[in-house]
């Protein structure tokens, strides 16, 4: 790792630092991810763009958007972000057997790792959120980003996976709608620094490729272990919304497939593959 990593990640001179292909590529050490990289000033969503263009793009192609007009997270929820302040990007994987839940963990952990060492602010909230935890009250979580993995098929019926990541980097809290300000945060707010988005993007892509290659070569065990260490959901009493159903239990672990293991009031432990944590509190 570059010994000047911390100083390079911060950019005190520019609040709205533009994305630069040259600067991103300078700090990229990948073999395939990001070697074909497109920066778009405006797009509906980076995931949708890659889905449309996947057939002509190489494996590992990346699309970064300065502005998304129809950005979305899980369950089709809107993802809004002011231009030139945050990171919204997607990667297409055309030649991989890594399942979506593991891909989601890889995307989240790569962001956690890229910000580690310059501040341990970010954790994974199962299954796909990036959150900051208050040092005084771990139950107070604010969303810093999110990950969306989608499996698609091309016209020949061949499947491919798109991994999308959105991170609140340099936004001011007043940039967000008033009704959600108390539930969100940004890297800049947490660190008191303006972040260099080009460096941060390169760091995340480097780590995605490293985790991806490891998972393809020896399996996802190391990814699951890292997720356990960085998951704010584990060890808490949680309420999960699954469609129209709400279930409760203690989040005790992640299984080898990335599913949340929940212990109910009878002591029975069972896996949950999909769901949204709507409430969590530490067990005292």
C-alpha positions as CSV (number, residue, x, y, z in Angstrom):
1,X,0.0,0.0,0.0
2,X,1.2,3.5,-0.8
3,X,2.8,5.0,2.3
4,X,1.1,8.3,1.5
5,X,-2.3,6.7,1.3
6,X,-3.9,8.7,4.0
7,X,-2.8,12.1,2.7
8,X,-3.7,11.1,-0.9
9,X,-7.3,10.1,0.2
10,X,-7.9,13.6,1.5
11,X,-8.1,16.6,-0.7
12,X,-8.3,19.8,1.3
13,X,-8.3,22.1,-1.7
14,X,-11.4,20.9,-3.5
15,X,-14.9,20.4,-2.2
16,X,-16.3,19.4,-5.5
17,X,-13.3,17.5,-6.9
18,X,-14.1,16.3,-10.4
19,X,-13.6,12.7,-11.3
20,X,-10.5,12.3,-13.5
21,X,-9.8,9.1,-15.6
22,X,-6.1,9.8,-15.6
23,X,-5.9,10.1,-11.8
24,X,-8.1,7.1,-11.2
25,X,-6.0,4.9,-13.5
26,X,-2.7,6.2,-12.0
27,X,-3.7,4.6,-8.6
28,X,-5.4,1.5,-10.0
29,X,-3.4,-1.7,-9.6
30,X,-6.0,-4.2,-10.9
31,X,-5.6,-6.6,-13.8
32,X,-9.2,-6.3,-15.1
33,X,-11.5,-4.3,-12.9
34,X,-11.6,-0.7,-14.0
35,X,-9.3,-1.2,-16.9
36,X,-12.2,-0.2,-19.1
37,X,-13.7,2.8,-17.1
38,X,-16.3,5.3,-18.2
39,X,-17.1,8.5,-16.4
40,X,-20.5,9.9,-17.2
41,X,-21.7,13.4,-16.3
42,X,-25.3,12.2,-16.1
43,X,-27.1,8.9,-16.4
44,X,-30.2,7.3,-15.2
45,X,-28.2,4.8,-13.1
46,X,-24.8,3.3,-13.4
47,X,-26.3,-0.2,-12.9
48,X,-28.8,0.3,-15.7
49,X,-26.2,1.8,-18.0
50,X,-24.0,-1.3,-17.6
51,X,-26.9,-3.6,-18.1
52,X,-27.7,-2.0,-21.4
53,X,-24.1,-2.0,-22.6
54,X,-22.8,-5.3,-21.0
55,X,-22.7,-7.3,-24.2
56,X,-20.1,-5.0,-25.8
57,X,-18.1,-4.3,-22.7
58,X,-15.2,-6.4,-21.3
59,X,-15.4,-8.3,-18.0
60,X,-14.7,-5.9,-15.1
61,X,-15.8,-2.7,-16.9
62,X,-16.7,0.1,-14.6
63,X,-19.2,3.0,-15.0
64,X,-18.9,6.0,-12.7
65,X,-21.6,8.7,-12.7
66,X,-21.3,12.3,-11.5
67,X,-25.1,12.5,-11.5
68,X,-27.8,9.8,-11.4
69,X,-31.3,10.8,-12.4
70,X,-32.8,7.4,-11.4
71,X,-30.4,6.0,-8.9
72,X,-31.8,3.1,-6.9
73,X,-31.1,0.8,-4.0
74,X,-32.7,-2.4,-2.9
75,X,-36.5,-2.8,-3.4
76,X,-36.3,-0.1,-6.1
77,X,-35.8,2.8,-3.6
78,X,-34.5,6.0,-4.9
79,X,-30.8,7.0,-4.3
80,X,-30.3,10.7,-4.6
81,X,-26.9,12.5,-4.6
82,X,-25.7,16.0,-5.6
83,X,-23.2,16.0,-8.5
84,X,-19.4,16.0,-8.0
85,X,-19.5,15.2,-4.3
86,X,-20.0,11.5,-3.9
87,X,-19.3,8.2,-5.5
88,X,-21.8,6.2,-7.6
89,X,-20.3,3.5,-9.7
90,X,-21.0,0.0,-11.0
91,X,-18.8,-3.0,-12.1
92,X,-19.9,-5.7,-14.5
93,X,-18.8,-9.3,-14.0
94,X,-19.3,-11.5,-17.1
95,X,-17.1,-14.4,-16.2
96,X,-17.7,-15.3,-12.6
97,X,-19.7,-17.7,-10.6
98,X,-19.7,-15.6,-7.4
99,X,-23.4,-15.4,-6.1
100,X,-25.1,-12.1,-5.6
101,X,-25.0,-12.1,-1.7
102,X,-21.3,-12.7,-1.6
103,X,-20.8,-10.0,-4.3
104,X,-22.7,-7.6,-2.1
105,X,-20.4,-8.4,0.9
106,X,-17.3,-7.9,-1.3
107,X,-18.6,-4.5,-2.4
108,X,-19.3,-3.4,1.2
109,X,-16.1,-4.8,2.7
110,X,-14.0,-3.2,0.0
111,X,-15.4,0.2,1.0
112,X,-14.8,-0.6,4.7
113,X,-11.2,-1.6,4.0
114,X,-10.5,1.4,1.7
115,X,-11.4,3.8,4.5
116,X,-9.7,1.9,7.3
117,X,-6.5,3.4,8.7
118,X,-7.8,6.9,8.2
119,X,-10.7,6.4,10.5
120,X,-12.7,3.3,11.6
121,X,-16.1,4.9,11.0
122,X,-17.8,2.5,8.6
123,X,-19.4,-0.9,9.3
124,X,-21.6,-3.2,7.3
125,X,-25.3,-3.3,8.2
126,X,-26.6,-6.6,6.9
127,X,-27.3,-7.2,4.1
128,X,-26.1,-4.3,2.0
129,X,-25.8,-1.0,3.9
130,X,-22.7,0.9,4.9
131,X,-23.3,2.7,8.2
132,X,-21.5,4.8,10.8
133,X,-22.0,3.9,14.4
134,X,-22.0,6.4,17.2
135,X,-19.0,5.7,19.6
136,X,-21.3,6.6,22.5
137,X,-24.3,4.6,21.4
138,X,-23.8,1.7,19.0
139,X,-27.6,1.6,18.4
140,X,-27.5,4.9,16.6
141,X,-26.5,4.1,13.0
142,X,-26.4,6.5,10.1
143,X,-26.3,5.4,6.5
144,X,-23.2,6.3,4.6
145,X,-23.7,4.1,1.5
146,X,-25.2,1.1,0.0
147,X,-24.5,-1.8,-2.3
148,X,-26.8,-3.3,-5.0
149,X,-25.9,-6.5,-6.8
150,X,-28.1,-7.6,-9.8
151,X,-28.0,-10.7,-11.9
152,X,-29.0,-10.2,-15.5
153,X,-28.9,-12.2,-18.8
154,X,-27.8,-11.0,-22.2
155,X,-29.7,-11.7,-25.4
156,X,-28.0,-15.1,-25.7
157,X,-29.2,-16.0,-22.3
158,X,-25.8,-15.8,-20.7
159,X,-25.9,-14.5,-17.1
160,X,-23.8,-11.6,-15.8
161,X,-23.6,-9.7,-12.5
162,X,-23.6,-6.0,-11.9
163,X,-22.3,-4.7,-8.6
164,X,-23.3,-1.1,-7.8
165,X,-22.0,1.0,-5.0
166,X,-23.1,4.4,-3.7
167,X,-21.1,6.3,-1.0
168,X,-21.8,9.6,0.6
169,X,-18.3,11.1,0.4
170,X,-18.2,14.9,0.4
171,X,-21.9,15.9,0.6
172,X,-22.9,18.4,3.3
173,X,-25.8,17.2,5.5
174,X,-27.9,20.1,4.2
175,X,-27.6,18.5,0.7
176,X,-30.0,15.7,1.8
177,X,-33.8,16.1,2.1
178,X,-34.7,17.3,5.5
179,X,-36.8,14.2,6.3
180,X,-33.7,11.9,6.2
181,X,-30.9,14.1,7.5
182,X,-30.9,12.5,10.9
183,X,-30.5,9.1,9.4
184,X,-27.5,9.8,7.1
185,X,-23.9,10.8,7.3
186,X,-20.9,11.3,5.0
187,X,-17.2,10.4,5.0
188,X,-16.4,14.1,5.0
189,X,-18.6,14.8,8.0
190,X,-17.3,11.9,10.0
191,X,-13.6,12.7,9.3
192,X,-13.7,16.5,9.1
193,X,-11.8,16.2,5.8
194,X,-12.6,16.6,2.1
195,X,-11.9,13.3,0.4
196,X,-10.2,12.8,-3.0
197,X,-12.8,10.7,-4.8
198,X,-10.4,9.5,-7.5
199,X,-8.1,8.0,-4.9
200,X,-11.0,6.5,-3.0
201,X,-12.6,4.9,-6.1
202,X,-9.2,3.4,-7.1
203,X,-8.7,2.0,-3.6
204,X,-12.2,0.4,-3.6
205,X,-11.7,-1.1,-7.0
206,X,-8.3,-2.5,-6.1
207,X,-9.9,-4.2,-3.0
208,X,-12.9,-5.5,-4.9
209,X,-10.6,-7.3,-7.3
210,X,-8.4,-8.7,-4.5
211,X,-11.4,-10.1,-2.6
212,X,-13.1,-11.3,-5.9
213,X,-10.0,-13.2,-7.0
214,X,-9.6,-14.8,-3.6
215,X,-13.2,-15.9,-3.5
216,X,-12.9,-17.4,-7.0
217,X,-9.7,-19.2,-6.1
218,X,-10.3,-20.6,-2.6
219,X,-14.0,-19.8,-1.8
220,X,-15.7,-17.1,0.1
221,X,-14.7,-18.1,3.7
222,X,-12.3,-15.2,4.1
223,X,-15.0,-12.8,2.9
224,X,-17.5,-14.2,5.4
225,X,-14.9,-14.0,8.2
226,X,-14.1,-10.3,7.3
227,X,-17.9,-9.6,7.1
228,X,-18.4,-11.0,10.6
229,X,-15.7,-8.7,12.0
230,X,-17.2,-5.7,10.4
231,X,-21.0,-6.3,10.7
232,X,-22.8,-4.0,13.0
233,X,-25.9,-6.2,13.0
234,X,-24.3,-9.2,14.8
235,X,-24.9,-9.4,18.5
236,X,-28.0,-7.3,18.4
237,X,-31.7,-8.0,18.9
238,X,-33.2,-7.1,15.5
239,X,-36.5,-6.7,13.8
240,X,-36.4,-7.7,10.1
241,X,-38.9,-6.8,7.4
242,X,-39.3,-9.5,4.8
243,X,-42.0,-8.4,2.4
244,X,-45.1,-7.8,4.4
245,X,-43.8,-9.9,7.3
246,X,-41.8,-8.7,10.3
247,X,-39.7,-11.1,12.3
248,X,-37.6,-10.7,15.4
249,X,-34.6,-12.4,17.0
250,X,-31.0,-12.2,17.9
251,X,-28.5,-11.8,15.0
252,X,-25.9,-14.4,16.0
253,X,-23.8,-15.0,12.9
254,X,-23.4,-15.1,9.1
255,X,-23.5,-18.5,7.4
256,X,-21.1,-19.5,4.5
257,X,-23.6,-18.1,2.0
258,X,-23.7,-14.7,3.6
259,X,-27.2,-15.3,5.2
260,X,-28.0,-13.8,8.6
261,X,-28.4,-16.4,11.3
262,X,-31.3,-15.4,13.6
263,X,-32.1,-17.0,17.0
264,X,-35.7,-16.8,17.9
265,X,-37.3,-16.7,21.4
266,X,-37.2,-20.5,21.6
267,X,-33.5,-20.6,20.9
268,X,-34.0,-22.0,17.4
269,X,-31.4,-20.6,15.0
270,X,-32.3,-20.3,11.3
271,X,-30.9,-18.5,8.2
272,X,-32.5,-15.4,6.7
273,X,-31.4,-14.8,3.1
274,X,-33.3,-11.5,2.3
275,X,-34.7,-8.8,4.6
276,X,-34.3,-5.3,5.9
277,X,-33.2,-4.6,9.4
278,X,-35.7,-2.0,10.6
279,X,-34.7,-1.9,14.2
280,X,-31.6,-3.1,16.1
281,X,-30.5,-2.8,19.7
282,X,-27.6,-4.1,21.7
283,X,-28.2,-7.0,24.0
284,X,-27.4,-6.1,27.5
